[in-house]
Amino acid sequence: MRIAVLADIHGNVLALDAVLEDLRRRGGADLSVNLGDSVSGPLWPRETMERLQALDLPTVRGNHDRRVAADPADETMWASDVYAQERLTQAQRDILFAQPLTLEIAPGVIAFHARPDHDEKYLADAVVNGQLVRAPLDAIRRRLGGLDPKYRIALCGHSHRAELIRIPHGPVIFNPGSIGCPAYDDDTPPAHVSEQGSPHARYGIVTLGGGGQPDRFEMIAVDYDHEAAARQAEQAGRPEWAHGLRTGFMPPK
């Protein structure tokens, strides 16, 4: 069974379309899953939401999906969330909020956005000198909490950092990276940045083993018209987003 793993589209319909076309050229997948944070960002939230509604993928709710679905008076909303919220219908926002925190997508395979018990706390990452890096193994184990041992694979996003980590006597954690937002900064203490290091759209393919064959994990980077996405961000008044889309890094402060 081949599972296409999509995460952190952030309203970048151009990047999403490029990933879908790349997946088609590779022979498609038996199942595709969306790990959330689908529309938040100064790009094309409505167009992205409409594309995803047509695809009707199994989807978990990300922290920005929850925020976009919140009441406009919610003080936790960031500019990217407000931009998306203003361009979605109430029905579309309701769809985002109704998405589950976790989803078993195949026997032994669980999907969630950030952690099994929280949509906004990092699972496999730590902040060191203002940069996201891989967290110590013991910390990752603790954050998995009471994850049922029946799961041999845990699919997650949120950090926008592609990761493949085999937990001894535990699951394999697979984060494909971000389709639509290759770099971001977060001023939540401790303030930090996440940088993929290139403008490519990232996704993954997991091939489940059987008959004595091992599971296989592929991390894929797809080129697309990131310059068009950067111009859209600039038109929305977000030059830092434009820089991230062009380079995969946040602008120096």
C-alpha positions as a printed Julia matrix, in Angstrom:
253×3 Matrix{Float64}:
   0.0     0.0     0.0
   1.37    3.41   -1.03
   0.4     6.39    1.1
   1.07    9.95   -0.1
   1.7    12.21    2.88
   0.83   15.91    2.44
   1.34   18.52    5.15
   1.38   22.25    5.82
   0.05   23.53    2.49
  -0.68   26.97    4.02
  -2.83   28.21    1.15
  -0.18   27.62   -1.5
  -2.32   26.1    -4.23
   0.5    26.38   -6.79
   2.74   24.18   -4.67
  -0.13   21.77   -3.97
  -0.88   21.38   -7.68
   2.79   20.72   -8.4
   2.88   18.01   -5.74
  -0.29   16.39   -7.06
   1.15   16.36  -10.58
   4.43   14.89   -9.35
   2.53   12.2    -7.49
   0.55   11.39  -10.64
   3.77   11.03  -12.64
   5.08    8.61  -10.02
   2.07    6.36  -10.45
  -0.17    7.82   -7.78
  -0.95    6.37   -4.38
  -3.5     4.02   -2.91
  -4.27    6.64   -0.28
  -3.34   10.28    0.31
  -3.53   11.92    3.73
  -3.43   15.63    4.64
  -1.74   16.42    7.96
  -3.32   19.85    8.36
  -2.55   23.59    8.3
  -4.15   23.7     4.9
  -5.08   27.33    4.22
  -3.5    29.81    6.65
  -1.2    32.21    4.83
  -1.22   35.29    2.55
  -1.63   33.28   -0.65
  -4.71   31.47   -2.02
  -6.7    30.12    0.94
 -10.06   29.87   -0.85
  -8.63   28.22   -3.96
  -6.66   25.78   -1.83
  -9.69   24.91    0.27
 -11.78   24.31   -2.84
  -9.09   22.06   -4.3
  -8.9    20.04   -1.09
 -12.68   19.78   -0.83
 -12.76   18.27   -4.31
 -10.03   15.78   -3.35
 -11.83   14.83   -0.11
  -8.67   13.46    1.54
  -8.52   12.01    5.04
  -7.38   15.08    6.99
  -6.38   15.97   10.54
  -6.76   19.44   12.0
  -3.71   21.64   12.4
  -3.28   24.48   14.85
  -3.8    27.08   12.13
  -6.93   25.27   10.89
  -8.32   25.62   14.41
  -7.37   29.28   14.55
  -8.84   30.08   11.13
 -12.08   28.45   12.26
 -12.2    30.5    15.48
 -14.35   33.53   16.18
 -12.9    36.7    14.59
 -12.5    38.21   18.07
 -10.07   35.45   19.08
  -6.9    37.24   20.17
  -4.73   34.21   19.33
  -5.25   34.71   15.6
  -2.17   35.71   13.62
  -2.17   37.76   10.41
  -2.02   34.67    8.2
  -5.04   33.21    9.98
  -7.03   36.41    9.6
  -6.17   36.59    5.9
  -7.46   33.06    5.35
 -10.51   33.47    7.55
 -11.68   36.53    5.63
 -11.6    34.56    2.37
 -13.38   31.38    3.47
 -17.07   30.76    3.9
 -18.5    29.83    7.27
 -19.2    26.35    5.92
 -15.53   25.94    4.95
 -14.4    27.13    8.37
 -16.77   24.62    9.98
 -15.15   21.86    7.91
 -11.72   22.86    9.19
 -12.83   22.85   12.82
 -14.57   19.47   12.51
 -11.42   17.69   11.39
 -10.09   15.23   14.0
  -6.93   15.63   16.06
  -5.75   12.12   15.16
  -6.74    9.62   12.49
  -5.88    5.96   11.97
  -5.43    5.83    8.22
  -4.29    2.21    7.88
  -3.61   -0.66   10.28
  -0.64    0.38   12.39
  -0.49    3.91   10.94
  -1.68    7.02   12.79
  -1.74   10.6    11.5
  -1.76   13.84   13.48
  -0.56   17.39   12.92
   1.87   18.09   15.77
   1.51   15.59   18.63
  -1.08   12.89   19.31
  -2.51   14.97   22.17
  -1.94   18.54   20.94
  -2.13   20.35   17.6
   0.48   23.03   18.38
   3.33   21.54   20.44
   6.38   20.17   18.67
   6.98   16.42   18.73
  10.47   15.91   17.28
  11.88   19.44   17.53
  13.62   21.7    20.02
  14.64   25.35   19.86
  18.41   25.9    19.96
  19.82   29.38   19.35
  16.54   30.49   17.81
  16.43   27.61   15.32
  14.37   24.41   15.2
  16.55   21.31   15.46
  15.87   17.67   16.26
  14.93   17.15   19.91
  16.69   14.58   22.13
  15.31   11.07   21.81
  14.1    10.94   25.43
  12.1    14.13   24.9
  10.47   12.73   21.78
   9.54    9.56   23.68
   7.91   11.58   26.46
   5.96   13.68   23.97
   4.52   10.59   22.31
   2.87    9.97   25.67
   0.46    7.11   25.75
   0.45    6.4    22.01
  -0.98    2.93   21.51
   1.88    0.49   20.81
  -0.14   -0.97   17.95
   1.03    1.97   15.8
   4.31    1.28   14.03
   4.21    4.5    11.98
   3.28    8.01   13.16
   2.78   10.65   10.45
   3.09   14.28   11.55
   3.77   17.78   10.25
   3.71   21.17   11.98
   7.46   21.91   12.17
   7.88   22.1     8.35
  11.08   20.07    8.83
  11.37   16.75    7.0
  12.25   14.07    9.54
  12.46   10.28    9.7
  13.09    8.94   13.2
  12.85    5.33   14.34
  12.07    5.24   18.06
  13.66    2.15   19.66
  10.82   -0.17   20.69
   8.4     2.41   19.31
   7.06    3.83   16.06
   8.78    5.37   13.09
   8.01    9.1    13.03
   7.73   10.53    9.52
   7.37   14.24    8.78
   7.44   15.0     5.03
   8.11   18.73    5.42
   5.89   21.53    4.17
   4.25   21.73    0.77
   3.6    25.45    0.77
   5.65   27.27    3.4
   9.38   26.44    3.36
  10.31   28.86    6.15
   8.57   30.67    9.0
   9.3    32.56   12.17
   7.41   32.13   15.44
   7.68   34.73   18.19
   6.09   32.43   20.76
   8.72   32.14   23.52
  11.33   30.99   22.86
  11.2    32.8    19.51
  12.53   30.71   16.66
  12.59   30.07   12.93
  12.06   26.94   10.86
  13.88   26.82    7.52
  13.79   24.05    4.93
  16.66   25.69    3.06
  15.14   25.72   -0.42
  11.86   26.88   -2.0
  10.77   23.38   -3.06
   7.38   21.92   -2.16
   7.94   18.89    0.07
   5.83   15.76    0.5
   6.35   12.08    1.2
   5.37    8.6     0.14
   5.17    5.69    2.57
   5.01    2.19    1.12
   3.77   -0.27    3.72
   5.64   -3.53    3.79
   4.05   -6.95    3.75
   5.07  -10.52    3.33
   8.36   -9.93    5.1
   9.11   -6.71    3.18
  10.05   -3.57    5.17
   8.17   -0.3     5.13
   9.7     2.29    2.77
   9.81    6.07    3.25
  10.47    8.64    0.53
  11.01   12.36    1.08
  10.33   14.28   -2.12
  11.1    17.9    -3.08
   9.24   19.36   -6.07
  10.11   22.53   -7.95
   7.23   24.88   -8.84
   6.63   28.53   -9.65
   7.64   29.81   -6.22
   8.27   33.26   -7.67
   4.55   33.61   -8.43
   3.78   32.59   -4.85
   6.31   35.12   -3.54
   4.71   37.9    -5.59
   1.3    36.98   -4.17
   2.69   37.26   -0.63
   4.19   40.65   -1.45
   0.84   41.87   -2.79
  -0.71   40.79    0.51
   1.83   42.9     2.4
   3.95   40.0     3.69
   7.54   40.52    2.46
   8.93   38.04    5.0
   6.7    35.32    3.55
   7.89   36.28    0.07
  11.52   35.91    1.14
  10.82   32.49    2.65
   9.0    31.32   -0.47
  11.88   32.41   -2.71
  14.73   31.02   -0.63
  13.59   28.55    2.01
  15.1    30.85    4.67
  13.7    33.7     6.73
  15.17   37.16    6.12
  17.94   38.2     8.52
  16.82   40.44   11.36
